[in-house]
Amino acid sequence: MTTLVEMLHEDHVGMAALVDMLEEQVTTLKRGDDADYHLMLEIAQYFTSFSDAQHHPCEDRLYDELRERRHDLDGALDTLAHEHEELGMLGVHMRDLLKAATAGEMTPRDKILSACETYVVRQREHMNVEETLLMPAAADNLDAGVQERVARLCGRDPTQADAGVPDERFKRIREALGITV
């Protein structure tokens, strides 16, 4: 059985790969070349549909449990809760710009570039704090029973470690990541 901390870590590994892909497209835009706006849109849609709607609420529940045991982490936990909200807003803004661009609407390239760059930086900073401070603290302070209970409250099944794998809606992402199943 996989612990919730392990599942969330695997989510972060997958999300980091998507952030890397998004950054590659940002680099392409900075060079003045044409980026794959459809891939970028899929990435933004993934973050708004999985990360913001499922992953972050699950982390919030886990962090509520951690807060009860580690009051010394209150400041970091408060910051992370605000970052979840901020990332949600940044993701929606990025998605909306890319949706407009892929629909043929005149969308300033510099606005897309700025939104994507900001998202890449903030998402990386956010995951770094979680991976270096909060996930290790949760692993050390929350036993398997607590993690399983929280996972089930989040709709995550500890026997299924692939919840964060992009589903069939995300064809371009799956192709770019080499996911064939």
N, C-alpha and C positions, 0 to 999 in steps of 0.2 A: 504494500500500500504506500502511496506517495503522500507526503505531508503537504499541507497547504502552502507552507513556505517554499517547498520544492516546486510546487505547481506555479506559484507566482514568480519564482526565479526563472522557470522555463518560459513563462510569458515574457519576462524581461529579455531573455535571450532572443526570442522571436521579434519582439518590438525593437530591440537594438538593431537587428538585421534590417528592419523596415526603415528605421531612422537613417541607417547607412545608405540604403537605396534612395531615400529622399534626398540625402545630402549629395549623392552623385548627380541627381537631376538638378539640384541647386548649382553645383559646380558647372554643369553644362550651360545653365542659364547665364551664369556669371561670365562665361567665355563668349557669350553672345550667340551660342548655338541653340537649336531647337530642342527643348526637353520633351519628354514623354508625359504630357499633361494627363493623359488617361491613366497611366501608371501612378502618377502623383495623386490623382483624384482617388484611385482605389486605396492608396495608402491612407489618405486623409479619411476616407469612409471607414476603413478598418479601425483607425484610431477612435473615431467618434462612435462606431457601433460596438466595438469590443472593449477597447481600453477604457473609454469613458463610461460606457453603460454597464460593463460587467466586471472588468478587472479592478478598477479603482474603488467601486463600492465594496468589493470583497476585501480589498486591502484596508479600507476604512473600518470594516468590522473587526478584522484581525488587529488593527492598531488600537481599537477600543479596548480589546482584551489586554493588549500590551500596556496600555495606559494605566489600567488598574494595578499592574504589577511594577511598573517602572515610571514613577513620577518624575524621575530625573530626565526623562525623554519628552516631557510635556511640550517644551518649546519646539523641538524637532517635529513632533506629531502635529502640533498646531500648524506649523509651516507647511507640512506635507498635505494636510487637509485643504489649505488654501491653494496649494499648487494643483491639486486635483481639479478644483474649480477653474483655475486659470488655464490649465491645459485643455480642459473641456471647451472653454471659450476660444482659445487659440486654434484648436482643432476645427471647430465649427467655422470660424472665420476663414481658415485655410481651405477647408472643403468647399465653402460657398464660392470663393474666388475661383477655384479650380473647376467647379461645376459650371460656372458662368463661362469660363474660358473654353471648356470642352463643348459647350453648347453654341459656341460661335459668337458669344457676346464680346464686345470690346472690353478687355480687361487689361489694365496696365501691367506690363511685365514686371516693373519694379515693385508693385504691390504684391504680386504673387511671390516674387523673390524674397521680399521682406517678411511676409507671413510664413513662408516655409523655413527661412533661416532662423527666425525667432522660435518656431516650433522645434526645430532640430536642437538648438542650444538648450532650450528649457526642458525638453524631454530628456536629454542626456544628463543634465544636471540633476533632475528629479530622480531618475533611475539610479544614479550614482549614490545619492544619499540613502535611498532605500537599500541598495545592495551592500553598501559598506557599513551602515549603521543600524537601520531598522529591521531588516530581514534577519541579520545575525542575532539581534536582541530578541526577536520573536522566536527564532529557533531555540535559543537558550532558555527562554522564560515561559514558553507556552508548550505544554506537553501535547503528545499526539492526539489525545482525546479532545482537547480544546480546539486544536487545529481541525480535526475532523468535523466537529460540531459546527464551527464557523464555515468550513468549506460547504457543508450541506445546506446551511442557511443561505449561502451565496448561489446555490444551485450547481456547485462543483462536486464532482464525484471523485473521491480520492483514488478510485481504482482506474480512472481514465485520465491519463496525464497529458492529453493532447487537446484540451479545450481551447487553447489559444491559437491553434493552427487555423489559418484563414480557410474558410469554407469555399464552396464552389462559386459563390458570388464574386470572389476575388481572383478571377482567372489570371490576370496579368501578374499579380503578386505570386500566385502559386507557380506560374511558369518561371518567373525570375528567381524564386527560391528553389526551383527544381522539385516541387511537390507534385507527385503524379498520382498518389492514392486518393 
